[in-house]
């Protein structure tokens, strides 16, 4: 890879996050931005009124296919997630990361994305891809350096006194430890800020959704997916539904060998 994987891993270990420039090529940004907005709008129409549904977020973009499937084999994300979680890492979820102007979104409150203490063993990692420039005006993220080693939520005064705002250009990504305490900023720009977040996990962990079934239900042909996308979506770590599926030659097993 053209970027320094070891340096970025070390930064995540030390401060809890790192920024990588040029993760998404400039030519791909307009299409991805439109696709994220369309997914958020479509999900609001479809799921509005359901428990837990919020207007500003699409909790999973995989079902929308197209450019989101291509993101799953992004070479920078694959390399860094592989260094952090092993080469057989899988997707926990792929969500939109929108901040609308002058709104009170739960993503803008102090939170982390994994509460459990794994005693130093890394269970997950996230990458927020900036599809617009992330600026102080449109709500770029606050990160509290080193707080991935703190199990309890820091007091609000301490957090905002010590946290840093991570401004970055469109196409870049902030990779971070899911335990780091962070918060979206307030958007005062008058326009929505677009992004999306890949949440990766170890291959033996449960994903948020059953992606092999989800893609079929979404009308996506699994046979047309690349080996990398199939692996990231969990096709290589499926659980047999019967002993008939278990007692088969190794090459036909749903849970492939060497998956961690």
Buried (B, 14 or more C-beta within 10 A) or exposed (E): EEBEBEEBBEBBBEBBBBBBEEBBEEEBBEEBBEBBBEBBEEBBEEBEEEEEEBBBBBBBBBBBBBBBBBBBBBEBBBBBBBBBBBBBBBBBBBBBBBBBBEBEBEBBEBEBBBEEEEEEEBBBBBBBBBBBBBBEBBBBBBBBBEBBEBEEBBEEEEBEEEBEEBBBBBBBBBBBBBBBBBBBBBBEBEEBBBBBBBBBBBBEBEBBBBBBEBBEEEEBEBEEBEEEBBBBBBBBBBEEEEEEBEEEEEEEBBBBEEBE
